[in-house]
């Protein structure tokens, strides 16, 4: 989408969601659809704790996009907490980990790709 069209689309989205629980917010990293503050308590009672943290989801999204990578490289991009995220995601069956060339290598599993409806990426570094 050409950058000059973005404000028009944002206005349309704001209009469409005006009387709903969704707000359109501009942040330093881009535009986000978020829950309006007045609905936080209601949603908090319905879903008191998410299954995965925001950080875990971002780490998983990065692996889904990349197809797989060495944990040391993932930690450089996502921070040291990536090791903890991968451990939790592995327990949930969303990430696979194995030793490769003396380093730990992680990738998003088929279950993660199916759940988030992501096509398998072409990752030449991972054996099938």
C-alpha positions, 0 to 999 in steps of 0.5 A: 500500500502506498504510504499516502493511502495509509491515513485514509485507511486509518480513518475508515478503520476508526470510523468502523470501530468507533462504537466498538471495543477496539481502538486504533493507536499510533505507536513508534513501531506502527499502527495497532488495534487495541482494546479500549481502556474502558473494556479492560476490566470486563475482558480481564474477568472473562480471560484473566490470564492469556495462555502466552505472554506478549513476548512469547507470542512475538518470539513465536511470530519471529520464528514463524516468519524466519522459519528457524534460527540459532538461539543465540541469533534469536536472543540477539534480536529478541533479547535474553528472554528469548531463551525463556520464551523458547523453553515455554513454547517448546513445552507447549509444542509450538517450537522445536529445538535441536543441536546443530553445528554445536549450537541450539537451533529453534523452529516453529513446529507444524502445530504452530504453523497450523494453529496460526494458519502460516504456510511453511517457510523455506528454511534451508538450515533445518533438516526435515 
